[in-house]
């Protein structure tokens, strides 16, 4: 049985550097035609240098804590996949949420 991986996780993906927390036993093997979400920059991920999956409209990751709130670009990508097109978020509330996420991401990336 693979060992447990726990700690901060940074993954370089199409949406940019994604930040979160991982707590899992490794051992993920992707099927043919399925690509990883991105390359691990910090942490363990699947143990082979990558994390998550991307296949058609499916996006998956081992990140916790809250991954979508910390990574608005990933949240937009999930919504776009579900809705079948690009998502445009506007307004002061969205701008404030994006700014808070940017501060959190910057702090986590600086400590990487």
C-alpha positions in Angstrom: 0.0 0.0 0.0 1.4 3.4 -0.9 2.4 5.8 1.9 0.2 8.7 2.9 1.0 12.2 1.4 -0.2 15.2 3.4 0.8 18.9 3.0 0.6 21.9 0.7 0.3 21.1 -3.0 1.1 23.4 -5.9 0.3 22.2 -9.4 1.1 24.0 -12.6 -1.9 23.6 -14.9 -3.5 25.3 -17.9 -5.3 27.6 -15.4 -2.0 28.7 -13.8 -0.4 27.6 -10.6 -3.1 25.9 -8.5 -2.7 25.7 -4.7 -4.4 23.4 -2.2 -3.7 20.8 0.4 -3.3 17.1 -0.2 -4.0 14.2 2.2 -4.2 10.9 0.4 -2.5 7.6 -0.3 -0.9 7.7 -3.7 -1.3 5.2 -6.4 -3.3 7.0 -9.1 -2.7 5.6 -12.6 -4.3 7.3 -15.5 -6.0 5.4 -18.3 -4.9 5.8 -21.9 -6.3 9.1 -23.3 -6.6 10.7 -19.9 -4.2 13.5 -19.1 -3.1 14.9 -15.8 -4.5 18.2 -14.5 -0.9 19.5 -14.2 2.7 19.1 -13.0 3.5 19.1 -9.3 5.6 22.1 -8.3 5.4 21.4 -4.5 4.1 18.3 -2.7 3.6 14.8 -3.9 0.5 14.5 -6.1 0.2 11.1 -7.7 3.8 10.4 -6.9 4.9 10.6 -10.6 5.2 14.4 -10.8 1.6 15.1 -11.7 -1.7 15.6 -10.0 -5.3 15.1 -11.0 -7.1 14.3 -14.3 -8.4 16.1 -17.3 -10.6 14.2 -19.7 -13.3 15.9 -21.8 -15.3 18.0 -19.4 -14.1 16.1 -16.4 -11.5 17.9 -14.2 -10.3 16.2 -11.0 -7.6 16.9 -8.4 -6.5 15.6 -5.0 -6.4 19.1 -3.7 -8.5 20.1 -0.7 -9.0 23.2 1.3 -11.1 24.8 -0.5 -9.6 24.3 -3.9 -12.1 26.2 -6.0 -12.1 29.3 -3.6 -8.3 29.4 -3.7 -8.2 29.0 -7.5 -10.8 31.1 -9.2 -9.4 30.2 -12.7 -10.0 26.5 -11.9 -13.5 27.3 -10.7 -14.2 29.2 -13.9 -12.9 26.2 -15.9 -15.2 23.8 -14.0 -18.2 26.0 -14.7 -17.3 26.5 -18.3 -17.0 22.7 -18.7 -20.4 22.2 -17.0 -22.1 25.0 -19.0 -20.5 24.3 -22.3 -18.9 27.7 -22.8 -16.8 30.4 -21.3 -17.8 32.0 -18.0 -17.5 35.7 -17.3 -17.8 36.8 -13.7 -18.3 40.5 -12.9 -19.1 42.8 -10.1 -17.6 44.0 -6.8 -18.2 40.7 -5.0 -16.5 38.7 -7.6 -13.6 41.2 -7.7 -13.2 41.0 -3.9 -13.3 37.2 -3.9 -10.7 37.1 -6.7 -8.5 39.5 -4.8 -8.7 37.5 -1.6 -7.9 34.3 -3.5 -4.9 36.0 -5.1 -3.5 37.0 -1.7 -3.9 33.5 -0.4 -2.3 32.0 -3.5 0.6 34.5 -3.4 1.3 33.6 0.2 1.2 29.9 -0.5 3.4 30.2 -3.6 5.9 32.4 -1.8 6.3 29.7 0.9 6.8 26.9 -1.8 
